[in-house]
Amino acid sequence: MEIVISEMIKKLRKEKRMTMRQLGDGIGVSDSAVSQYESGERRPPIDVCVKLAELFDVSLDVLILGKEKDRSEERSLAAVSKRVESYPLEDLRELGHLITYLQYRKEREQREGQGSVDTP
């Protein structure tokens, strides 16, 4: 585990163009502690991992495991949400009806697709 997190700390620090001292100051540890984290000589405690994730604006999964999460759906939903905030109530009702219809259509297509598999 230390290898992945050590590589991620170094990678993310360099992406932010930070020195070890700047990173250490940002998370409340010494620059020598940052050096030990990056070399894999020492594993950062969980509270430091949380601070690192917040500072680098990544999830703990990304920081610790090196797994990138696909956040495109989250971003697109956030963008849609932001757009509809200013819609009048009647438009929001229509949007709700449209969403209900789309869910119904998707479920119907799934049922029909399953039926055709069972049919000889």
MDAnalysis code that builds the backbone (N, CA, C; Angstrom):
import MDAnalysis as mda
import numpy as np

u = mda.Universe.empty(360, n_residues=120, atom_resindex=np.repeat(np.arange(120), 3), trajectory=True)
u.add_TopologyAttr("name", ["N", "CA", "C"] * 120)
u.add_TopologyAttr("resid", np.arange(1, 121))
u.add_TopologyAttr("resname", ["MET", "GLU", "ILE", "VAL", "ILE", "SER", "GLU", "MET", "ILE", "LYS", "LYS", "LEU", "ARG", "LYS", "GLU", "LYS", "ARG", "MET", "THR", "MET", "ARG", "GLN", "LEU", "GLY", "ASP", "GLY", "ILE", "GLY", "VAL", "SER", "ASP", "SER", "ALA", "VAL", "SER", "GLN", "TYR", "GLU", "SER", "GLY", "GLU", "ARG", "ARG", "PRO", "PRO", "ILE", "ASP", "VAL", "CYS", "VAL", "LYS", "LEU", "ALA", "GLU", "LEU", "PHE", "ASP", "VAL", "SER", "LEU", "ASP", "VAL", "LEU", "ILE", "LEU", "GLY", "LYS", "GLU", "LYS", "ASP", "ARG", "SER", "GLU", "GLU", "ARG", "SER", "LEU", "ALA", "ALA", "VAL", "SER", "LYS", "ARG", "VAL", "GLU", "SER", "TYR", "PRO", "LEU", "GLU", "ASP", "LEU", "ARG", "GLU", "LEU", "GLY", "HIS", "LEU", "ILE", "THR", "TYR", "LEU", "GLN", "TYR", "ARG", "LYS", "GLU", "ARG", "GLU", "GLN", "ARG", "GLU", "GLY", "GLN", "GLY", "SER", "VAL", "ASP", "THR", "PRO"])
u.atoms.positions = np.array([
    [0.823, -1.202, 0.000],
    [0.000, 0.000, 0.000],
    [0.863, 1.261, 0.000],
    [1.977, 1.227, 0.719],
    [2.815, 2.424, 0.802],
    [3.327, 2.873, -0.557],
    [3.586, 1.889, -1.437],
    [4.141, 2.219, -2.746],
    [3.158, 3.078, -3.528],
    [1.883, 2.676, -3.555],
    [0.891, 3.440, -4.314],
    [0.701, 4.821, -3.713],
    [0.510, 4.883, -2.403],
    [0.264, 6.184, -1.784],
    [1.495, 7.079, -1.903],
    [2.681, 6.501, -1.767],
    [3.887, 7.322, -1.878],
    [4.012, 7.919, -3.277],
    [3.717, 7.095, -4.291],
    [3.771, 7.585, -5.667],
    [2.710, 8.653, -5.921],
    [1.526, 8.444, -5.365],
    [0.437, 9.409, -5.567],
    [0.745, 10.735, -4.896],
    [1.291, 10.703, -3.688],
    [1.625, 11.952, -2.994],
    [2.614, 12.751, -3.830],
    [3.648, 12.077, -4.298],
    [4.666, 12.757, -5.101],
    [4.073, 13.300, -6.399],
    [3.287, 12.460, -7.078],
    [2.669, 12.863, -8.349],
    [1.757, 14.081, -8.150],
    [0.889, 14.003, -7.144],
    [-0.063, 15.098, -6.923],
    [0.642, 16.374, -6.470],
    [1.682, 16.234, -5.657],
    [2.443, 17.413, -5.215],
    [3.089, 18.095, -6.414],
    [3.654, 17.299, -7.294],
    [4.306, 17.878, -8.474],
    [3.287, 18.514, -9.418],
    [2.121, 17.879, -9.549],
    [1.067, 18.469, -10.384],
    [0.650, 19.836, -9.858],
    [0.654, 19.986, -8.541],
    [0.290, 21.268, -7.912],
    [1.474, 22.227, -7.855],
    [2.624, 21.732, -8.332],
    [3.857, 22.528, -8.338],
    [4.195, 23.041, -6.931],
    [4.141, 22.113, -5.994],
    [4.434, 22.437, -4.603],
    [5.772, 21.826, -4.209],
    [6.457, 22.497, -3.316],
    [7.652, 21.904, -2.716],
    [7.204, 21.010, -1.569],
    [8.124, 20.209, -1.096],
    [7.804, 19.369, 0.061],
    [7.464, 20.233, 1.275],
    [8.162, 21.326, 1.407],
    [7.901, 22.231, 2.536],
    [6.493, 22.815, 2.423],
    [6.107, 23.261, 1.222],
    [4.765, 23.826, 1.041],
    [3.689, 22.787, 1.341],
    [3.917, 21.564, 0.879],
    [2.954, 20.504, 1.168],
    [2.890, 20.233, 2.663],
    [4.043, 20.132, 3.288],
    [4.088, 19.901, 4.730],
    [3.354, 20.985, 5.498],
    [3.593, 22.240, 5.116],
    [2.888, 23.359, 5.761],
    [1.388, 23.249, 5.551],
    [0.988, 22.804, 4.364],
    [-0.434, 22.696, 4.036],
    [-1.171, 21.623, 4.812],
    [-0.443, 20.600, 5.229],
    [-1.099, 19.499, 5.948],
    [-0.629, 19.384, 7.395],
    [0.249, 20.291, 7.813],
    [0.670, 20.327, 9.216],
    [1.721, 19.304, 9.610],
    [2.622, 18.974, 8.670],
    [3.734, 18.074, 8.983],
    [5.026, 18.701, 8.461],
    [6.151, 18.142, 8.864],
    [7.436, 18.671, 8.402],
    [7.716, 18.223, 6.964],
    [8.625, 18.937, 6.321],
    [9.002, 18.541, 4.968],
    [9.735, 17.200, 4.978],
    [10.399, 16.870, 6.082],
    [11.053, 15.558, 6.162],
    [10.007, 14.438, 6.252],
    [8.877, 14.706, 6.909],
    [7.788, 13.717, 6.949],
    [7.244, 13.509, 5.538],
    [7.070, 14.601, 4.784],
    [6.602, 14.489, 3.399],
    [7.581, 13.650, 2.596],
    [8.869, 13.885, 2.786],
    [9.899, 13.123, 2.080],
    [9.777, 11.628, 2.408],
    [9.538, 11.318, 3.677],
    [9.387, 9.916, 4.080],
    [8.119, 9.298, 3.495],
    [7.043, 10.087, 3.412],
    [5.808, 9.586, 2.798],
    [6.046, 9.282, 1.320],
    [6.730, 10.187, 0.632],
    [6.963, 10.019, -0.802],
    [7.921, 8.876, -1.116],
    [8.857, 8.622, -0.231],
    [9.820, 7.540, -0.464],
    [9.263, 6.178, -0.058],
    [8.137, 6.174, 0.655],
    [7.565, 4.928, 1.132],
    [8.195, 4.451, 2.425],
    [9.106, 5.265, 2.970],
    [9.785, 4.925, 4.214],
    [8.815, 4.955, 5.397],
    [7.803, 5.794, 5.257],
    [6.821, 5.964, 6.331],
    [5.441, 6.137, 5.713],
    [4.434, 5.556, 6.328],
    [3.064, 5.669, 5.839],
    [2.356, 6.800, 6.602],
    [1.679, 7.708, 5.884],
    [0.979, 8.782, 6.588],
    [-0.219, 8.236, 7.363],
    [-0.449, 8.750, 8.584],
    [-1.632, 8.324, 9.335],
    [-2.907, 8.793, 8.638],
    [-4.028, 8.205, 9.002],
    [-5.289, 8.485, 8.315],
    [-5.655, 9.960, 8.344],
    [-5.411, 10.652, 9.463],
    [-5.768, 12.075, 9.509],
    [-4.951, 12.877, 8.508],
    [-3.721, 12.476, 8.286],
    [-2.885, 13.143, 7.287],
    [-3.372, 12.787, 5.884],
    [-3.789, 11.543, 5.695],
    [-4.344, 11.137, 4.392],
    [-5.572, 11.974, 4.051],
    [-6.417, 12.200, 5.031],
    [-7.613, 13.023, 4.806],
    [-7.205, 14.441, 4.411],
    [-6.231, 15.006, 5.110],
    [-5.751, 16.354, 4.779],
    [-5.148, 16.393, 3.376],
    [-4.395, 15.351, 3.018],
    [-3.807, 15.288, 1.679],
    [-4.894, 15.228, 0.612],
    [-5.885, 14.377, 0.836],
    [-6.978, 14.247, -0.138],
    [-7.709, 15.570, -0.301],
    [-7.955, 16.256, 0.807],
    [-8.637, 17.550, 0.731],
    [-7.774, 18.582, 0.005],
    [-6.513, 18.619, 0.345],
    [-5.604, 19.583, -0.287],
    [-5.483, 19.345, -1.786],
    [-5.368, 18.080, -2.173],
    [-5.218, 17.746, -3.591],
    [-6.555, 17.634, -4.315],
    [-7.645, 17.718, -3.574],
    [-8.998, 17.615, -4.127],
    [-9.195, 16.295, -4.867],
    [-8.837, 15.213, -4.181],
    [-9.051, 13.868, -4.698],
    [-9.719, 13.038, -3.606],
    [-10.270, 11.895, -3.989],
    [-10.855, 10.998, -2.997],
    [-9.740, 10.227, -2.300],
    [-10.076, 9.636, -1.167],
    [-9.105, 8.780, -0.485],
    [-8.773, 7.558, -1.335],
    [-9.738, 7.079, -2.107],
    [-9.466, 5.955, -3.012],
    [-8.338, 6.294, -3.979],
    [-8.412, 7.469, -4.549],
    [-7.373, 7.885, -5.498],
    [-6.039, 8.016, -4.775],
    [-6.051, 8.647, -3.632],
    [-4.808, 8.876, -2.902],
    [-4.166, 7.566, -2.438],
    [-4.953, 6.698, -1.838],
    [-4.400, 5.494, -1.222],
    [-4.227, 4.352, -2.215],
    [-5.215, 4.161, -3.082],
    [-5.193, 3.012, -3.980],
    [-4.762, 3.347, -5.403],
    [-4.744, 4.633, -5.720],
    [-4.385, 5.038, -7.069],
    [-5.494, 4.838, -8.070],
    [-6.719, 4.567, -7.593],
    [-7.857, 4.346, -8.486],
    [-8.502, 5.676, -8.836],
    [-8.608, 5.924, -10.108],
    [-9.295, 7.110, -10.582],
    [-10.779, 6.807, -10.705],
    [-11.606, 7.623, -10.129],
    [-13.045, 7.446, -10.261],
    [-13.532, 8.274, -11.441],
    [-14.465, 7.718, -12.181],
    [-15.064, 8.464, -13.283],
    [-16.095, 9.410, -12.689],
    [-15.782, 10.679, -12.696],
    [-16.673, 11.674, -12.109],
    [-17.431, 12.463, -13.163],
    [-17.351, 12.027, -14.415],
    [-18.018, 12.765, -15.481],
    [-19.520, 12.804, -15.263],
    [-20.078, 11.688, -14.774],
    [-21.523, 11.669, -14.522],
    [-21.886, 12.636, -13.398],
    [-21.079, 12.663, -12.336],
    [-21.332, 13.592, -11.234],
    [-21.271, 15.032, -11.718],
    [-20.272, 15.318, -12.548],
    [-20.128, 16.682, -13.058],
    [-21.292, 17.067, -13.949],
    [-21.728, 16.124, -14.797],
    [-22.832, 16.453, -15.700],
    [-24.120, 16.636, -14.913],
    [-24.335, 15.825, -13.879],
    [-25.524, 16.003, -13.045],
    [-25.470, 17.333, -12.302],
    [-24.296, 17.701, -11.837],
    [-24.156, 18.988, -11.144],
    [-24.442, 20.138, -12.104],
    [-23.981, 20.010, -13.342],
    [-24.226, 21.056, -14.336],
    [-25.715, 21.177, -14.647],
    [-26.391, 20.031, -14.789],
    [-27.833, 20.058, -15.053],
    [-28.567, 20.667, -13.869],
    [-28.189, 20.255, -12.684],
    [-28.824, 20.770, -11.468],
    [-28.683, 22.287, -11.387],
    [-27.505, 22.771, -11.696],
    [-27.265, 24.215, -11.644],
    [-28.141, 24.950, -12.669],
    [-28.293, 24.339, -13.852],
    [-29.102, 24.973, -14.900],
    [-30.568, 25.065, -14.515],
    [-31.103, 24.019, -13.875],
    [-32.541, 24.001, -13.601],
    [-32.924, 24.748, -12.331],
    [-31.939, 25.190, -11.551],
    [-32.244, 25.925, -10.316],
    [-33.143, 27.135, -10.559],
    [-32.971, 27.763, -11.692],
    [-33.715, 28.997, -11.966],
    [-35.012, 28.752, -12.743],
    [-35.316, 27.493, -13.058],
    [-36.538, 27.195, -13.819],
    [-37.776, 27.523, -12.979],
    [-38.825, 28.016, -13.632],
    [-40.089, 28.234, -12.922],
    [-40.687, 26.887, -12.493],
    [-41.537, 26.922, -11.487],
    [-42.124, 25.717, -10.924],
    [-42.833, 24.866, -11.979],
    [-43.572, 25.487, -12.884],
    [-44.300, 24.739, -13.920],
    [-43.332, 23.977, -14.821],
    [-42.201, 24.595, -15.168],
    [-41.192, 23.908, -15.983],
    [-40.589, 22.728, -15.222],
    [-40.386, 22.888, -13.921],
    [-39.852, 21.796, -13.117],
    [-40.836, 20.627, -13.060],
    [-42.132, 20.947, -12.991],
    [-43.146, 19.883, -13.018],
    [-43.079, 19.123, -14.341],
    [-42.986, 19.855, -15.448],
    [-42.883, 19.204, -16.754],
    [-41.627, 18.340, -16.838],
    [-40.546, 18.857, -16.300],
    [-39.297, 18.103, -16.290],
    [-39.468, 16.811, -15.484],
    [-40.162, 16.891, -14.367],
    [-40.442, 15.708, -13.560],
    [-41.252, 14.678, -14.333],
    [-42.258, 15.150, -15.079],
    [-43.069, 14.240, -15.898],
    [-42.211, 13.576, -16.979],
    [-41.340, 14.350, -17.581],
    [-40.460, 13.805, -18.608],
    [-39.540, 12.730, -18.031],
    [-38.989, 12.981, -16.861],
    [-38.108, 12.002, -16.218],
    [-38.882, 10.728, -15.911],
    [-40.103, 10.886, -15.400],
    [-40.942, 9.719, -15.104],
    [-41.200, 8.916, -16.371],
    [-41.512, 9.603, -17.461],
    [-41.746, 8.926, -18.740],
    [-40.494, 8.180, -19.206],
    [-39.341, 8.821, -19.098],
    [-38.099, 8.179, -19.537],
    [-37.799, 6.930, -18.706],
    [-38.066, 6.990, -17.406],
    [-37.861, 5.813, -16.558],
    [-38.813, 4.696, -16.978],
    [-40.072, 5.052, -17.229],
    [-41.068, 4.067, -17.662],
    [-40.633, 3.408, -18.970],
    [-40.204, 4.232, -19.928],
    [-39.784, 3.707, -21.234],
    [-38.585, 2.769, -21.104],
    [-37.639, 3.134, -20.264],
    [-36.467, 2.291, -20.065],
    [-36.866, 0.950, -19.452],
    [-37.726, 0.983, -18.444],
    [-38.192, -0.254, -17.807],
    [-38.960, -1.121, -18.810],
    [-39.788, -0.499, -19.638],
    [-40.563, -1.233, -20.643],
    [-39.617, -1.905, -21.644],
    [-38.601, -1.174, -22.094],
    [-37.638, -1.740, -23.036],
    [-36.884, -2.906, -22.417],
    [-36.561, -2.789, -21.129],
    [-35.869, -3.884, -20.455],
    [-36.763, -5.107, -20.360],
    [-38.041, -4.891, -20.021],
    [-38.982, -6.013, -19.934],
    [-39.144, -6.685, -21.299],
    [-39.281, -5.868, -22.347],
    [-39.454, -6.413, -23.695],
    [-38.204, -7.154, -24.131],
    [-37.054, -6.635, -23.752],
    [-35.795, -7.298, -24.094],
    [-35.668, -8.633, -23.401],
    [-36.109, -8.712, -22.170],
    [-36.067, -9.977, -21.433],
    [-37.069, -10.961, -22.027],
    [-38.234, -10.469, -22.440],
    [-39.250, -11.329, -23.034],
    [-38.784, -11.951, -24.320],
    [-38.044, -11.201, -25.137],
    [-37.593, -11.742, -26.408],
    [-36.526, -12.807, -26.214],
    [-35.792, -12.737, -25.116],
    [-34.788, -13.753, -24.834],
    [-35.472, -15.072, -24.475],
    [-36.590, -14.982, -23.731],
    [-37.300, -16.185, -23.309],
    [-38.114, -16.807, -24.444],
    [-38.466, -16.025, -25.451],
    [-39.283, -16.501, -26.546],
    [-38.431, -17.304, -27.517],
    [-38.894, -18.517, -27.923],
    [-38.084, -19.330, -28.855],
    [-38.006, -18.732, -30.245],
])
